[in-house]
Amino acid sequence: QHTVMTCSSLEKQSIKVTTGQCSILVVDDGSTDGMCQYIQQKTWLAPEKDRTSSNDSRENCWSVDENVSCISLPTNQGKGAAISRGMAELQCCATQHEEDGSHTCTRSLVLVADADGSGDISSLNDMIHSLECLLESSSSTDDMAIIVGKRQYPQSKKSPLRSILSWGFRTCVSALFIGAGAATTSSNDNNNTSTLGVTDTQCGFKLMSAETGKLLYRQLNLKRWSHDVEVLYRASCLCSNVRVGECSVNWVDKDGSKLVSSGKDAVVMSAVMLGEIGKMRLLYALGAWKMSSS
């Protein structure tokens, strides 16, 4: 059931993405449900010649039939480890164009998204715009930036327990990182209380340049659910040239895709994650953990 749900979600997302040259990489974190085999055998979309576009702009349409691939980890290593493995596969490229006297640059972008489609893929255009604005406002000549989704619930209500735990988790994380970014110049122009640059650290919807993704996710120390905080700590506090922003994303918590199934499990998992994050903060401060640059 999980495989069918995931592939159905990917197909819906791929149909909505109709501009540019795109591909989808699925990282299977050591599951036993035949995820990769199912993805490789499935025909995702009809060939481009059989599709119609509202503006009939064939050069901007994307047929994903040959652009969906899957990596399967040998064992379950955690969400952070899976994304890190996927980032290692990225090919970074930025092409320069000269046309009618104007100079343009085409960047390679990567969107990290949960496979169940909790995040609305139609929010991608807004995220791309936010990323472009962030890069344009930077005095740096490189393309190092990341936009993190801020979950909005337009069609479904978040449970009271989930809301309380989310608020408590964010408050504790903010307290752990007070002053952490004071020595850096990765100025984040967001009005939020977190020194990590965003208000929703655990949102599974992040857009960044490919170069940024390869840098921030390289050799993560936190392999599982708390890895998002390490990624943002690296971006906001350890890398002076990476800019961080956020953008609202419509979100629906999907059945069967929640991290925990009961209130007790949620409390325990939140405590475990906070313990991992506290350890991370200490070990980076002591120099025992360092960010790899190669």
N, C-alpha and C positions, 0 to 999 in steps of 0.2 A: 504493500500500500504506500509506503514511504517513497519508493522508487517512482511509482506512477504519479504521485502527487508532485514530486520534484520535477519530473519531466514535463508534466502538464503545465506547471508554473513556468518552466524555462521556455516552452513553446509560446505561451501567451506573451512573455516578455520579449522574445525575439521578434514576434510579429509586430510589436509596437515600435521597435527600433528600426527606423527606415531610412536613416541618413548616415553617410560616411561608410568607412570600411571597418567592419566590426567582426568580432569573434567571441565565442563563449568557451571558457575553460571551466569545467566542473572538477573539483578536487574531492574525491571520495576518501573519507577519513577511516579507511580500514573496515568498511561495512561488509556485511555478508549477504546483502539482498540483491546482488547482481547489478548494481548501479551502472558501472561502466559498460558492461555488456549490453544493457538495455539502451543506453545512450548511443553506443556505436551502431546498433542495429536499427535504430529508429530513423525514419525519414522525417526531417523536421519541417520543411516547407517545400511547396512545389517549386520547380525551377523558375527562375526570374521571368522567363518569357511567358509563363502561364499566369503570372500575377498581374494585377492592375493596381495603379497608383492614382490617387485623387488628382495629382498634378501631372501625371504621366511623365515624370522626370526619371527616366530609366537609370541614369547615371548615379542617382542618389538612393536607389533601392538596394536592399541587401538580401541576398538569399543565403540563409545560414546552413544550407544542407551540407556544405563541406567545411564549415567554420565552427563546428561544435566538437570539442574534444574532451577527454576525461583522463585524469590521473588518479590512480588508486594507490593509497599508501598501504604498505604491507600489514600494518597493525593500527589500531586506533591510538592516535597520538594527541588529539585535541584540536579544537577549531583553530587556534593560533598557529599550530604546527602545519595544519593543512593549508591555510592561507599563505604562510611563509613559503611552503613548497610550491604553491602556484605562482607566487611572485618571482620565484627563481627561474620560471619558464619564460618570463616576459622578454620580448625583444624591444628594447627602447630605440626609438627613432624619432627624430624631429627634422622634417624636410623644409627647406627654404624655397620660396617661390618669388619670382620677379614677374609682374604682369602690369602693363600700362603704367610703368614707373613706380608702382607700389610694391612694398616688400611685405610678404606675409610668411608666417611660420605655421606648419601643421604639426601639432603635438600628438604624441601617443598618450592616451588616457586609459586608466583602468578603474572600473567600478567594482568594488567588493560588495556583494549582496548575498543575503541568505537565499538558499535554493528554493525555499518554500514560497517565495514571492510575497512575504509579509510587507516589504517596502514596495510602494507603487512606482513602477518603472517610468511612469509618465512624469515623475518628479525629476527625471534625469536632466531634462533641458534646463530647469532652474538651477540645478547643481552645476552644470557646465557653465552657465552664465556667471554664477557666483565664483567659480574657480577662475574664470577669465578676468573678472573684476579684481580678484585677489592678486593675480599675477601682474595685471596692469598697474596696480597701485604700488607694487614693489619696485624699489630702486635697483634690486639685484637683476643680473642679466640671465640667471638660470631659471628653470621652470619648476622650482621646488615648492609645491603647495598641496594641501589636502583640504577637502571639504567634507565635513561629517554631518550626517543627517540628524535632524532633531525631530523625533517622532511625534506626529500628530494623529489623533484618533477621530476622524470625521464620521466614520460609520459604525464603529464599535466602541463600547465603553471599556476602559481599563478597570479591572477589579480593584476595590478599595485596598486589599492586601498588597496587590502589585504596586499600586500607587505609593503606599506608605514605604514599602521596601525600596522602591526606586529613589524616593526622596531621601531616605536614610542612607542609602548607598552613596548617592551623589554628595551628600553633606560630609560623610566620612572621608570620601576621596578628596574633596576640596580641602578638608582640614589637614590631610596627610601631605598635601602638596603646596601649602601656604609658603610663599617665598621661594618656591622651587625655580621659578623662571626669572627671578630678579636679576641674575647675572647675564642673561642672554638678551639678544636684540631681535628675537623672532616675534616682533610686535604683532599681536593679534588684536584687531580692532573690534572685537565683539563685546557687547555689553552683557557680560555674564560674570558669575561669582567664582568661576573655576580658573585657577592658574594654568590649567591644561588647555585653555582656549575655547572649550565648548561646554555646553550644559548637559549633553546626553552622551556620555562617554561610551555607553554600551550599545549604541545604535549600530546594527549590522549593515549599514548602508553608507559607504564611504567612496568618494571620488577623488582621484589624485592623478598626477602625471606618473607615467610609468617609472621614471627615474626616482620619484619620491617613494613609490611603493617598494621598489627593490631596496632602497636605503633603509626605510623604516621597519620593514618586516624581515630584514636579514638577521638570521641567527637569534630569534627571539628567545628570551629566557622563560617567559610565561607562555606555556604551550596551550593552555585551555581557555576557559571563558573570560579570564581576567586579562587576556593579552591586549585588549583594546587600550587599557590604561597605559601599558608599557609603550605601545605604538605612539600614543598621544604625548606621553612624557618625553619620548625621544624627539618628537616633532617640536614641542613647545619649549623644552628645557635643555636639550642636548645639541640641537641643530640650529645654529643661528640663522641659517639661510632658508629654513622651511617655514612657510606661512600657513597658519591654521584658520579655518573659517567654518561656519555651519550654515545649514539651509534646511528649512522645514520639509519634511517628507511625510506624505500620507501613509499611515501604518495600520495594519490589521493583524492582531495576534491570531495565527492560524491554529486550528485544532490539531493536536498530535505533534506540534512542533515546539512545545514549551519545554524550557530547561528542566522544570520541576513540576510535579503533579499535585503537591499538597502544600499547605501553609508551612508545616514543619520543615519540609524539604527546602522550601524557599529561604527560610531563615538560616538553615544550616549552610546552604550553598552561598548565601550572601556573606556569612561569617568566614567561610573558607576563602572566598575571593578577596575579602578585605585583609585576611591574614597574608595571602600571597602578595597583595599590593604593598602592604607594610614592609614585608621582607624585601621586595623589589626596591622600594624607596631607600631602605637602609643600605642594601648592598651596592646600589649605584653611588650613594653618598660616600661610602667607604672605599670605593674604587674596585671592589671585588668583581662587579659586573661593569663591563665597558661595551660601548657600541662599536661594532665592527664597521670599518670603512671600506672593506674589500672582500 
